[in-house]
Amino acid sequence: MSFRERLAAMWDRLRHRWMYRRGDGSTAPVASAAAKSFSITGLFARLNRPGMGGLLRRAAIAVAVVILLYYPIGMIWVHAVDDDPDFVPAATDLVPGGSEAVAVAAALIDREVNRHSWVANDPFFMPGTLLDNMPNYQQGIMSALARFGFELTDQLGRTRGSSAADPDLQQAAGALQYPGNVWLWNPSVSLMPQASSEGRYREARLKLLSYNARLAQGQANYDMRADNLLATIERFAADLGSSSALIDSHISEASGSFFDSDADDVFYMTKGKLYGYYMVLKALGNDFAPIIKERNLQKPWNEMIETFRKAALLDPWVVSNGALDAQFQPNHLATQGFYLLRARTQLREISNILLK
């Protein structure tokens, strides 16, 4: 073979090798691509193809839309600040011969925990965790019921303080004192599951119903005396005094702020407490009707109940904590505090009449 022929053959081999490297559909590069198909680089290359990339983008957008809609729609669905002044217990909770006030307390627990769902302890993946007004309102109601539970145990459910405390009332009072923001699991406290807030409140409801059933059968005490009513409303008045101090403190520190994110927390916590006391006191008026009539307390009692009703029904669209002498920006905490103190004063007036 001549030198010229050898040079032509070498050039031909180089030309074919270049074509194979570029890829001309022959078997050599296909084998190389097949080998690379199992590599990480090949995997990402396939994911970046137009078809797969479009699918991933559509899936990511769908997930984002679901998340963005889940919380707002869920919050609207769950939210309920139930301040119905005409709320009455179910017929199954009202036991002839039992206490109406106890039945109302049990019915309120059932409504807030079971019917409306307890949201104060919702974890991050529940839409209720972003709610603000409803959990404060619910905890305010439970605060009033907890105070009533103590009075049942220490005063109303005992005979002149000399008898033993009723076991059902003791357990109910303890369960109502349970914090309202405890979920089933809190790793910062324990790795083991724990009793949830709503679980403890359901226990309290069952104990109240059990007590009322025994009371109707004559197996429990409900000492309807003037001094017991006096002691109960005095404790309620003292509790309202602490709420008025909380309102005053927040007004002093933050009034005049254009945007006060904590004002609605104080407002709805107090609103829930006022509503809880309104419902319990209205029922106590029926339980102690003979005492109220004997002491000629019908008019002051009804006026006190009406003040609680007005305070509990305050419901501004946006809670404002404006300056106390502002012309255009109201102060809803001051308005609420006025009705709270008026109700407290009326409780004190009734206490003075009962002392005579």
Salt bridges, closest charged atoms under 4 A:
ASP12 OD1 - ARG15 NH2 2.89
ASP12 OD1 - HIS16 NE2 3.59
ASP82 OD1 - ARG111 NH1 3.52
ASP82 OD2 - HIS116 NE2 2.87
ASP83 OD2 - LYS271 NZ 2.86
ASP93 OD2 - ARG205 NH1 3.23
ASP110 OD1 - ARG205 NE 3.99
GLU112 OE2 - ARG111 NH2 2.81
GLU151 OE2 - ARG147 NH1 3.58
GLU151 OE2 - ARG235 NH1 2.86
ASP166 OD2 - ARG214 NH2 2.59
ASP168 OD2 - ARG214 NE 3.08
GLU203 OE1 - ARG200 NH1 2.78
ASP223 OD2 - ARG225 NH1 2.01
ASP227 OD2 - ARG225 NH2 2.62
GLU234 OE1 - ARG348 NH1 2.30
ASP239 OD1 - LYS273 NZ 3.35
ASP260 OD2 - HIS250 NE2 2.73
GLU303 OE2 - LYS299 NZ 2.56
GLU306 OE2 - ARG309 NH2 2.78
